[in-house]
Amino acid sequence: MKRLSVILVLIFILSPMYSSANVICNDGTVSKTCTSCTKGCCSKHGGCSGRTTDSGSGSSSSSSGSSGASSSGGGYYYGGATVTKDDYKVEHYIEESDNKYTLYETDSKTDVVGKTVKAVPYNYGGFSVNNSHPNAILSGTVSSYTTLKLKVYYSRNSYKVTYKYSGVTPEGATPLPEEKTYKYYDSVTLAPKATAPGYSFSGWTHNDKPLEMEKFSMPYSDITIIGTFKPETSKYKVEHYQQNVNDDNYTLIDTKELEGTTDVRVIATPNDYPGFTFDKTVPESIVEGNIKGNNSLVLKLYYKRNTHSVTYKYNNEVPDDATTLPETKTYKYGEAIKIEEPATALGYTFSGWNKEEFMMPNEDIVIEGDFKLSDDTKYVIEYYVQNINNDEFSVLDLETLKGTTFTDLNYVDEAVEEDEENTNNKKYYQVKEFDGLTFDKDNPDNVLSGIIEKDGSLILKMYYTRNTYKVSYKYTGNVPEGATPLPRENEYKFGEEVKVAKDATAPKLVFSGWSKENFKMPAEDVVITGYFEKDKSKEKRNRILTIVGGTTTVTAIAGTSTIIHKKKSKKK
């Protein structure tokens, strides 16, 4: 800005105050002590201006005591005193949307040097002067040494945004947005469109004009935004619940969504579900109601599971000791049914129930089963054998067999034709063979026939005597004179311990030994043999053993202590 200097001439009636040239300070004060701009001069008056009462900047001078004024550089002086004006600036800063302050405009002003001046704020719409801003400078002293800058800060004003519904506010309408405060020119986001069950929303308006933009800049005034609703069609639901299988609670299995005019009364129609019956007595039932604008009407229909019986039954002949039939029970439709354990009866085989596990149908069920004579009923045959040392008998073997209950078992010597075997529920068997034993069919203790009882208690008994067999001795080869006579022939029972006779002898001969050692009598005759042979003792052999050691050689008969000769070796 172009600097302007205005010289004011003061007419002094009095004589000049200073007899010599004094320094004029920047605030216009004349120093009483400084005649030149030395260090410390005008330190309290804005510094030295470089002018004096005698010659402002050295370009002109005036005579002492003369009347009138003369110009001198940047000021006027009269009678030795000069008064100066200078420029100063007023800067106006406004708050932006980012809350920072920027220079908006600058005023250039002029006033007397040394005078205290105040900034005069402007009236900006939407702004207020912020006197507390840390950078604000609202007053200062005009200086010719430096340009004074006053700074005025303007903060954005805050205004309210209020939402309001016009007309009837429906039940369940979106709550009105909270009233908020925004600074002037802030970006304001328009609230989303309101909703209300069963109504359409007209949109937000201000001063009867639609607000179509999602955002707008905050004006410098409070604003009220208006919204209205229009009735529309509403929805409602019908829920269908079926009773659970494992408890008496209910589970949602189907939902229908329907539409109708808000507040119109509707009645739900039950569905047809196989195995279920609609039950309006369930406390939670809601069969009818008014359609609500918030779509909250829910009608609830409940269906109870049908129940049916499961009965067990025996077919045909039933044994006396058959398991008691399971009691008849009632089950819900769709319930998992476990079949009872198979029935039992001694001596009988159960066919099994005619059903496996199943889901209960929508009808009564009869489960059936029957018995037949078991072909797996046990009976025992005990086999007895004659003792070795006496004529008593001991158990030889036990054989557990199986047959059809109530079959009549009979011993026969010979096999019976197959077609006769089942006549009159009879069965025939023959004796079991054992080596060394003979079945004694005349033994009075035999039990050779009987009925296979259902409890498996039948025991047949068969007795066997031990066969006897011969043990004889025999020499093989030539029998020398003087040989021991052969042992006599003896008989032994099967299994009896047989002790073999002592070895035979004969002069000058060696006996081979009997062909058997002690043994148990087998199921056959036994011949024990032996023979004689020459004495085959080892012949003596004269084996010469020569031992050479050192200078001596020794020759001896092996196996004796006889030395034949001893000879010294010659040294070479």
Residue, then its C-alpha position, 0 to 999 in steps of 0.5 A: m500500500k502506498r505510504l502517505s505522510v501528512i505534515l501538520v504544522l503547529i503554530f507555537i506562540l512560545s519560543p523554541m524549546y530546544s537550543s540545539a538539534n535533538v532527535i525525533c523519536n518514531d512516536g513523535t517525541v523529541s528526545k531531550t538528551c539525544t542529538s544523534c541516533t545513538k544506542g538507547c536513544c528513543s528506546k521507549h518511544g518506538g526507536c529513533s526516526g533519523r530526524t532532528t529538530d534542526s534538520g529532519s533527515g538532513s535535507s533542510s533546516s530552519s532558523s531558531g526562533s523563527s515563526g512559521a513551519s518548514s518541511s523536513g523529509g517525512g514530517y513537519y516541524y515548527g519551532g523545533a517540534t515535528v508531528t508525523k502520521d503513518d499507515y497501519k493495517v487491519e486484517h480480517y480472518i474468518e473461520e473456514s469449514d476445517n476450523k482453521y482461520t484464513l485472511y478474508e480481507t485487509d483494510s489499509k488505514t492512516d493515523v498519527v504516529g504514536k497514537t493508539v488505534k482500535a480495529v473496527p470489526y465488520n458485520y459478516g453474516g454467520f460470523s461473530v468476532n472472536n475476541s479470545h482468539p490467541n492471535a487477535i490484535l484488536s488495538g495498537t500504536v501507530s509506528s513509522y518504524t514498522t507497519l502496525k497490523l491489527k488482526v480481527y478473528y471471526s468464528r462461525n456461528s452455530y445454528k440448530v437443525t430440527y426435524k418434525y412430523s406433520g400431521v398424524t405420526p403413525e405407531g412405529a414411525t422412525p423416531l425423529p432425528e435428534e436436534k443437532t447444532y451445526k456451524y455456519y456453512d458446515s456440511v449437513t447430511l440430511a437424515p434418511k427417509a423415515t419409515a412407519p409400518g403400513y405408511s409411505f413417507s413423503g420425504w423431508t421438506h423445508n419451507d414447503k420445498p422438497l430437500e432432494m440433496e443428501k447434503f446441504s450447507m448450513p445457513y446462518s439461521d435455525i431451520t426446521i425440516i418437516g416430514t409426512f406419512k401416507p397410509e399403505t398396505s401392511k403385511y401379517k404372518v400366519e405361523h403353523y406349529q406342530q407338537n414335538v415327538n419327544d415332549d409336549n412343546y411345539t415347533l414352528i414348521d411353516t410360515k405364510e406371509l400375507e397382506g391386507t389393509t392396516d387395522v382390518r381384522v383377519i382370521a387364519t385358516p388351519n392347514d391339513y397335516p397328516g398325523f396332526t389335528f388342529d387344536k385351538t385350545v393351546p394357550e399360545s394360539i392366536v387365531e385372529g387379529n387386526i393387521k398392524g401398520n408395523n407388520s407385527l401381527v402374527l397369527k399362530l395355529y397349533y397342531k397336536r400329534n395324533t396318538h395310536s396304540v402298539t399291541y403285541k400278539y402270539n400266533n399259533e400254539v403258545p408254550d406254557d412258559a412263553t415270555t409274557l406279551p409286552e403291554t399295549k402302549t400308545y405313541k405319538y405320530g412319527e415317534a421312533i418305536k423300538i421293538e421289544e426283546p424277542a420272546t423266549a420259551l424253554g425248548y422253543t425257537f421264537s420266530g421273531w417279531n414281524k416288525e423292525e424298528f419303525m416310525m409310528p404311522n397314523e394308525d394302530i399297529v399289531i406286532e406278531g410272532d410265533f414259536k416252534l419246537s427248537d432243534d437246538t435243545k441239548y441233551v448229553i450222552e455219558y460214556y463210562v469205561q471199565n476200570i483197569n484194576n477192577d470191574e467198576f466203571s468211570v466216566l470216559d467222556l461227556e458228549t453234549l448234543k442238540g436235537t429237536t425238543f420232545t424228540d424220542l431218542n432210541y439206541v439201535d444196533e443198525a441204522v434205520e431208514e431215513d423215512e422211519e426216523n421221523t415217525n412218531n417224532k422218534k430219532y435213532y442213534q448207534v453206538k459210538e466206537f472207542d479203540g480198545l473198548t466194547f460197548d456192553k449193551d447188557n449193562p443194567d446201568n445203560v440209559l439208551s433211550g429218552i425224550i429230549e426235554k425242553d430244559g435240556s435235562l436228558i442224559l443217556k448213559m453207555y457202558y464199555t468194557r476194556n478189551t484184553y490183548k496178549v503180550s509174548y516174547k520172541y528171539t530172532g536169529n539163532v538162539p544160542e545154547g544156554a540162553t535165558p528161557l523166553p518169558r511166558e505169554n500174558e494177557y493185559k487190559f487195554g490201557e494197562e501198564v506193561k512192564v517188559a521182562k529183564d534182558a536175556t543172557a547167553p554165554k560169551l554172547v551179548f543180548s540186543g535188548w528187548s524191542k520195547e520198553n515199559f508201555k501201556m497196552p494198546a488195542e492189539d496183541v504185542v510181540i516183543t523181540g530180541y537177539f544175541e550177537k558176538d562180543k564186539s569189544k574194542e580190540k587193543r591197538n598198539r599206537i606208537l606216540t613219538i614226542v620230540g622235544g628239545t634234544t630228546t625223543v621219547t617213544a611210548i605205547a599210547g594209553t600206557s606208561t611204557i617207554i620203548h626208548k629215549k634218544k638224545s638228538k645230535k647237535k649240529 
